[in-house]
Every structure is written in structure tokens, then in C-alpha cells.
Amino acid sequence: MLQRTHPRRGAVRRIEPTGKQALARLAGSLPGGDLKAALERLLRGQARSDGEDQPLEGEERESHGGDK
């Protein structure tokens, strides 16, 4: 029997407060660009979903052969 080693679609993932602070510091230290914009979107998405059971925006699943 095949066991899943990755989360199912729609699994809730939250960033802990210390992780959010670290990401905010990192975003603040970066020059403008795609990485900074992505970190800021991630942090805004987390702020909106605090208290709600929603997955991270734009989360992509890995493809594992025939595993659907």
C-alpha cells in the first residue's frame, strides 16, 4: 500500500509567530524584486487567514508519478 509522504490538498499550514517575524525581517532587508514581493504576499496571506482554516495561497503540490 502506498503511503503519502506529502500533505493532502487543502491541508492547513500555519507559520508560527517567530517564523513570521523572521520572514518579515528578511523581506525588509531585501531590495525590491520577486523574492521580496513573494515574501510580502505570503505574510499578507497569513495575516488574513489567522484564525481561519485556509491553506497558503498559491500553494503548489508536488507530482509523484501516478499518485493522485
VMD Tcl script that builds the backbone (N, CA, C; Angstrom):
set m [mol new atoms 204]
animate dup $m
set s [atomselect $m all]
$s set {name element resname resid chain x y z} {
  {N N MET 1 A 0.842 -1.178 0.000}
  {CA C MET 1 A 0.000 0.000 0.000}
  {C C MET 1 A 0.893 1.250 0.000}
  {N N LEU 2 A 0.563 2.202 -0.835}
  {CA C LEU 2 A 1.331 3.434 -0.951}
  {C C LEU 2 A 0.949 4.403 0.167}
  {N N GLN 3 A 1.924 4.894 0.896}
  {CA C GLN 3 A 1.658 5.869 1.947}
  {C C GLN 3 A 2.062 7.243 1.456}
  {N N ARG 4 A 1.255 8.223 1.750}
  {CA C ARG 4 A 1.560 9.594 1.353}
  {C C ARG 4 A 2.615 10.176 2.289}
  {N N THR 5 A 3.602 10.825 1.685}
  {CA C THR 5 A 4.625 11.484 2.489}
  {C C THR 5 A 4.505 12.995 2.369}
  {N N HIS 6 A 3.514 13.467 1.618}
  {CA C HIS 6 A 3.286 14.896 1.469}
  {C C HIS 6 A 1.860 15.202 1.918}
  {N N PRO 7 A 1.606 16.435 2.349}
  {CA C PRO 7 A 0.274 16.778 2.846}
  {C C PRO 7 A -0.781 16.669 1.748}
  {N N ARG 8 A -1.974 16.366 2.150}
  {CA C ARG 8 A -3.092 16.326 1.207}
  {C C ARG 8 A -3.460 17.739 0.782}
  {N N ARG 9 A -4.083 17.835 -0.375}
  {CA C ARG 9 A -4.545 19.132 -0.872}
  {C C ARG 9 A -5.487 19.752 0.164}
  {N N GLY 10 A -5.318 21.028 0.416}
  {CA C GLY 10 A -6.164 21.732 1.365}
  {C C GLY 10 A -5.693 21.620 2.809}
  {N N ALA 11 A -4.575 20.935 3.029}
  {CA C ALA 11 A -4.057 20.827 4.390}
  {C C ALA 11 A -3.683 22.222 4.891}
  {N N VAL 12 A -4.030 22.506 6.110}
  {CA C VAL 12 A -3.762 23.822 6.687}
  {C C VAL 12 A -2.314 23.894 7.137}
  {N N ARG 13 A -1.637 24.938 6.706}
  {CA C ARG 13 A -0.256 25.180 7.134}
  {C C ARG 13 A -0.188 26.583 7.690}
  {N N ARG 14 A 0.330 26.685 8.875}
  {CA C ARG 14 A 0.458 27.994 9.514}
  {C C ARG 14 A 1.912 28.271 9.812}
  {N N ILE 15 A 2.260 29.537 9.761}
  {CA C ILE 15 A 3.605 29.959 10.118}
  {C C ILE 15 A 3.545 30.476 11.549}
  {N N GLU 16 A 4.405 29.954 12.392}
  {CA C GLU 16 A 4.459 30.377 13.791}
  {C C GLU 16 A 4.892 31.840 13.883}
  {N N PRO 17 A 4.558 32.520 14.977}
  {CA C PRO 17 A 4.923 33.938 15.126}
  {C C PRO 17 A 6.417 34.222 14.944}
  {N N THR 18 A 7.275 33.365 15.465}
  {CA C THR 18 A 8.712 33.619 15.291}
  {C C THR 18 A 9.113 33.488 13.823}
  {N N GLY 19 A 8.485 32.575 13.104}
  {CA C GLY 19 A 8.746 32.431 11.677}
  {C C GLY 19 A 8.266 33.645 10.896}
  {N N LYS 20 A 7.095 34.167 11.277}
  {CA C LYS 20 A 6.567 35.373 10.619}
  {C C LYS 20 A 7.501 36.557 10.840}
  {N N GLN 21 A 8.008 36.678 12.063}
  {CA C GLN 21 A 8.928 37.780 12.364}
  {C C GLN 21 A 10.207 37.655 11.545}
  {N N ALA 22 A 10.722 36.441 11.439}
  {CA C ALA 22 A 11.949 36.220 10.669}
  {C C ALA 22 A 11.728 36.515 9.189}
  {N N LEU 23 A 10.587 36.096 8.651}
  {CA C LEU 23 A 10.286 36.371 7.248}
  {C C LEU 23 A 10.096 37.867 7.004}
  {N N ALA 24 A 9.469 38.549 7.952}
  {CA C ALA 24 A 9.280 39.998 7.819}
  {C C ALA 24 A 10.628 40.718 7.838}
  {N N ARG 25 A 11.540 40.287 8.717}
  {CA C ARG 25 A 12.886 40.886 8.754}
  {C C ARG 25 A 13.617 40.634 7.441}
  {N N LEU 26 A 13.512 39.411 6.942}
  {CA C LEU 26 A 14.164 39.070 5.683}
  {C C LEU 26 A 13.604 39.920 4.546}
  {N N ALA 27 A 12.288 40.007 4.457}
  {CA C ALA 27 A 11.666 40.812 3.399}
  {C C ALA 27 A 12.108 42.269 3.507}
  {N N GLY 28 A 12.203 42.781 4.724}
  {CA C GLY 28 A 12.622 44.167 4.928}
  {C C GLY 28 A 14.070 44.419 4.549}
  {N N SER 29 A 14.877 43.375 4.574}
  {CA C SER 29 A 16.294 43.549 4.259}
  {C C SER 29 A 16.595 43.392 2.767}
  {N N LEU 30 A 15.613 42.904 2.006}
  {CA C LEU 30 A 15.836 42.650 0.585}
  {C C LEU 30 A 15.544 43.887 -0.260}
  {N N PRO 31 A 16.278 44.040 -1.370}
  {CA C PRO 31 A 15.917 45.086 -2.322}
  {C C PRO 31 A 14.626 44.664 -3.032}
  {N N GLY 32 A 13.946 45.594 -3.661}
  {CA C GLY 32 A 12.719 45.257 -4.376}
  {C C GLY 32 A 12.974 44.159 -5.393}
  {N N GLY 33 A 12.023 43.302 -5.574}
  {CA C GLY 33 A 12.176 42.216 -6.538}
  {C C GLY 33 A 11.162 41.123 -6.273}
  {N N ASP 34 A 11.280 40.046 -7.042}
  {CA C ASP 34 A 10.313 38.960 -6.950}
  {C C ASP 34 A 10.307 38.260 -5.602}
  {N N LEU 35 A 11.481 38.020 -5.026}
  {CA C LEU 35 A 11.540 37.325 -3.739}
  {C C LEU 35 A 10.901 38.164 -2.639}
  {N N LYS 36 A 11.224 39.452 -2.605}
  {CA C LYS 36 A 10.637 40.342 -1.599}
  {C C LYS 36 A 9.114 40.388 -1.757}
  {N N ALA 37 A 8.639 40.515 -2.986}
  {CA C ALA 37 A 7.199 40.563 -3.238}
  {C C ALA 37 A 6.519 39.267 -2.806}
  {N N ALA 38 A 7.155 38.127 -3.080}
  {CA C ALA 38 A 6.580 36.841 -2.692}
  {C C ALA 38 A 6.494 36.703 -1.173}
  {N N LEU 39 A 7.546 37.122 -0.474}
  {CA C LEU 39 A 7.519 37.066 0.997}
  {C C LEU 39 A 6.423 37.965 1.560}
  {N N GLU 40 A 6.269 39.152 0.985}
  {CA C GLU 40 A 5.234 40.068 1.462}
  {C C GLU 40 A 3.839 39.505 1.203}
  {N N ARG 41 A 3.634 38.868 0.046}
  {CA C ARG 41 A 2.334 38.230 -0.235}
  {C C ARG 41 A 2.070 37.101 0.745}
  {N N LEU 42 A 3.097 36.305 1.010}
  {CA C LEU 42 A 2.960 35.203 1.963}
  {C C LEU 42 A 2.545 35.732 3.332}
  {N N LEU 43 A 3.203 36.783 3.790}
  {CA C LEU 43 A 2.889 37.348 5.109}
  {C C LEU 43 A 1.494 37.966 5.132}
  {N N ARG 44 A 1.089 38.632 4.054}
  {CA C ARG 44 A -0.272 39.195 3.994}
  {C C ARG 44 A -1.304 38.078 4.017}
  {N N GLY 45 A -1.046 37.003 3.296}
  {CA C GLY 45 A -1.965 35.862 3.281}
  {C C GLY 45 A -2.097 35.235 4.651}
  {N N GLN 46 A -0.997 35.167 5.377}
  {CA C GLN 46 A -1.038 34.617 6.732}
  {C C GLN 46 A -1.827 35.526 7.661}
  {N N ALA 47 A -1.670 36.835 7.502}
  {CA C ALA 47 A -2.393 37.775 8.358}
  {C C ALA 47 A -3.896 37.646 8.129}
  {N N ARG 48 A -4.298 37.471 6.864}
  {CA C ARG 48 A -5.725 37.320 6.546}
  {C C ARG 48 A -6.283 36.013 7.059}
  {N N SER 49 A -5.483 34.955 7.023}
  {CA C SER 49 A -6.013 33.646 7.379}
  {C C SER 49 A -5.831 33.289 8.846}
  {N N ASP 50 A -5.195 34.165 9.625}
  {CA C ASP 50 A -5.077 33.878 11.056}
  {C C ASP 50 A -6.474 33.691 11.632}
  {N N GLY 51 A -6.675 32.565 12.269}
  {CA C GLY 51 A -7.984 32.267 12.830}
  {C C GLY 51 A -8.901 31.558 11.857}
  {N N GLU 52 A -8.503 31.424 10.595}
  {CA C GLU 52 A -9.296 30.718 9.608}
  {C C GLU 52 A -8.534 29.475 9.181}
  {N N ASP 53 A -9.242 28.450 8.774}
  {CA C ASP 53 A -8.606 27.228 8.301}
  {C C ASP 53 A -8.513 27.256 6.791}
  {N N GLN 54 A -7.495 27.950 6.268}
  {CA C GLN 54 A -7.277 28.035 4.832}
  {C C GLN 54 A -5.817 27.719 4.546}
  {N N PRO 55 A -5.557 27.037 3.421}
  {CA C PRO 55 A -4.166 26.777 3.053}
  {C C PRO 55 A -3.499 28.043 2.557}
  {N N LEU 56 A -2.175 28.009 2.473}
  {CA C LEU 56 A -1.434 29.139 1.941}
  {C C LEU 56 A -1.838 29.387 0.499}
  {N N GLU 57 A -1.885 30.649 0.092}
  {CA C GLU 57 A -2.235 31.000 -1.271}
  {C C GLU 57 A -1.158 30.527 -2.232}
  {N N GLY 58 A -1.585 30.077 -3.403}
  {CA C GLY 58 A -0.640 29.705 -4.438}
  {C C GLY 58 A 0.158 28.455 -4.142}
  {N N GLU 59 A -0.262 27.706 -3.155}
  {CA C GLU 59 A 0.475 26.508 -2.778}
  {C C GLU 59 A 0.412 25.506 -3.918}
  {N N GLU 60 A 1.566 24.979 -4.289}
  {CA C GLU 60 A 1.623 24.010 -5.365}
  {C C GLU 60 A 1.929 22.642 -4.787}
  {N N ARG 61 A 1.308 21.645 -5.379}
  {CA C ARG 61 A 1.558 20.257 -4.958}
  {C C ARG 61 A 2.652 19.666 -5.812}
  {N N GLU 62 A 3.398 18.772 -5.213}
  {CA C GLU 62 A 4.414 18.049 -5.957}
  {C C GLU 62 A 3.733 16.884 -6.667}
  {N N SER 63 A 4.208 16.578 -7.841}
  {CA C SER 63 A 3.684 15.439 -8.588}
  {C C SER 63 A 4.535 14.224 -8.260}
  {N N HIS 64 A 3.890 13.138 -7.901}
  {CA C HIS 64 A 4.607 11.909 -7.543}
  {C C HIS 64 A 4.106 10.790 -8.424}
  {N N GLY 65 A 4.503 10.787 -9.684}
  {CA C GLY 65 A 4.143 9.713 -10.597}
  {C C GLY 65 A 2.645 9.540 -10.703}
  {N N GLY 66 A 2.156 8.324 -10.461}
  {CA C GLY 66 A 0.737 8.022 -10.586}
  {C C GLY 66 A -0.047 8.320 -9.336}
  {N N ASP 67 A 0.546 8.836 -8.297}
  {CA C ASP 67 A -0.139 9.138 -7.032}
  {C C ASP 67 A -1.073 10.319 -7.224}
  {N N LYS 68 A -2.366 10.073 -7.131}
  {CA C LYS 68 A -3.349 11.162 -7.339}
  {C C LYS 68 A -4.187 11.362 -6.120}
}
mol reanalyze $m
mol bondsrecalc $m
mol representation Tube
mol addrep $m
